[in-house]
Amino acid sequence: MLEWTAALCSILGVWLMAKRRLVAWPVGLLSVTLYGLVFAEAKLYSDTLLQVAFGGFLVYGWLNWRQHAADEGSVRIVPLARGKLLRDLAIGLCGGVALGAAMHTFTDAALPWLDAMLTALSLVGQWWQARRHVACWWVWIAVDVVYVGAYLFKSLHVTAALYVFFLGLAVFGLRAWSAAAREPQVATQ
């Protein structure tokens, strides 16, 4: 039941995020709290830590988006400079290797290396989302594809199905945010 509730909150939160709605952030906070419990029980410790980190990013994103919200509640999209893109991806990859080594060495994590890399790249995606960059959706598409397989392997079938749905929402978010970024009044900060 907990996994189902977490999944439903997550669907609502990602859909609201794709629509660029400020209310996505508190819904996301509820979702990560519930999923933190689900992942801890499944011994996916990197994912558990990811939910804690997501909580911090969600608070940051909520505050950041509040400063940039339009009257109807949506936010402007901001371009991501190539140098920052490369820097953030490099940090994510290095973080994934470091976390994977720690999880492999110090825990009984089920998928320490894969889980750690997905965790690190998800943090990059969450950071870019909080900063209002379209590129966040490319990260979500990539990690969602891999997460589906990981969750099927761990018999988290509801969560695997959720990530298939997230994949569709990520494609929707990419299209919606890309269109918004092309609108001059929305794309400028």
N, C-alpha and C positions, 0 to 999 in steps of 0.2 A: 504494500500500500504506500509506503514511504517513497519508493522508487517511482510509482505512478504519479504521486503528488509533485515530486521534484520534476518529473518530465513535463507535466502540464504547466507548471510555473515557468519552466525553461522555454517551452514553446511560446508562451505568451510574451515572455521577456525578449526573446530574439525577434519575434514578429514586430513588437513595438520598437525595437532597436532598428530594424530594417526600415521602419516607417519614420525613423528619426524623431521619436517621441520621448520627451523628458521622463515620463512615467516608467519607461523601460528600466531605469536604474533601480528604483526600489523593488520592482518585481524581480529583477536580477539578484538583488541581495537575498531575497527569500529563497530563490532557486539555489544559489550557491550554498546557503546554509543547509538546506535539505540534502543536496548532493554531497556535501562534505560528509554527512553521516552515512549515506549510501556507499561511497567509495571507501571509507574507513572500514566498514563491515566487509567489503570485498577485498581488502588488503591491497588496494590500489593507492598506496601512500602518496605517490607523487600527485595523483589526481586529488587526493584529500588536501594536500598542501596547496595545490592549484586553486581550490575553492576558497581557501583562506586568502591567498594572494588576490584572487578575483574580487573578494569582498573589499579589499583595500582599493583596488582599481575602480570598482563600482562607486565607492564613495567619492574618489577623485573625479571620475567621469561625470557623476551627477552634479558636483559643484562646478566643474568646468562647463558642462553643457548649460547649466542654469545661467551662467554669465553670457552665453551666446544664443540663447533661445529666442526665436521670433515670436510674435504675438500669438500665432496659432500653435506654438509649442514645439515646432521643429527647429533644427539647428543647421547652420551653414557648414558645408564641407570644406576642408582645408587641404591643399595639395601637400604631398609628402616629397621632400627633396630627395634626390637619388642618394646623396651621401648619407643622409639619416636612414634611409631604407637599408643600405648596405651595412651601416654600423649596427642598427638594431637587429638585423638578421644574424650578423656575426656574434653579437652578444647572446642572442637566443641560442645559437648553435653551441657556443662555448658553455653556456649555462646548462644546456641539455646534457652535454658530456659530463660536466662536473656533478650534476644532480644524479645522473645515471650511475656514475661511479660510487657515489655515496649510498644510493639506494641498493645497489648490488652488494656493496660491502657490509652495510650496517643494518639491513632489514631483510625480511622475508618477502619482499615485494614480488608479486606475480610476474610482472613484465618490467623490470627495473629500467632497462635502457630505452625501450620504446615509450614507456609511460613518461619517463623523464624528458625525452626529446619533445614529445607532444605537449607536455606541460610547459616547457620553455618556449616553444613556438606559440602556444596559446597565450602566454603572457605578452609576447610581442603583438599578437593580434588584439588583445585586450587594451594594450597601451595605445596602439594606433586607433582603436575604436574610441577610446576616451579622448584622444586628440583630434578626432573627427576626420580621419584619413580613409579614403576609399580602399586603399591597399589592405585594410584590415580584413575585408571580405575575401581576398585571395588567400590569406592565411587560413581563415575559417574553412574555406572550401578544401584546402589541402589537408588540414588536420581532421576535419570531419570524415573524409574518406578513410583515413587510417584508423580513426577511433571506432568506426563501425566494425571493422575486423577485430580490433582489440576487445571490444565489449562482447562480441559474439564468442570469442575465445574464452572469455571469463563467464559466459552464460548469463550476461546481463542483457537479456533479449529486449526488454522494454527500452533500456538505454540505447542499445544498438539501433532500434527502430527510431528512437528520438533523433539520433545522429543522422540517420537517413533523411529525416524531416528537416533537421538543421541544415543539411547540405542543400536542400531545395530552398530554404530560407536564405542561406548564404548567397546563392545565385540570385535570388530576388533582391537581397540587400545590395549586392554588387551592381545590379542593373539600376536600382532606384537611386543609390548614392552617386553612381556615375552620371545619371541623367541630371541629378541635382547639382553636381559639380560643374556641369556644362552651362547651367543657368548663371549668367553674370552676377545677378543680384544675390545669389545663394553661394556662389563659389568663392567670393572674396571675403576676407576677414575684416 
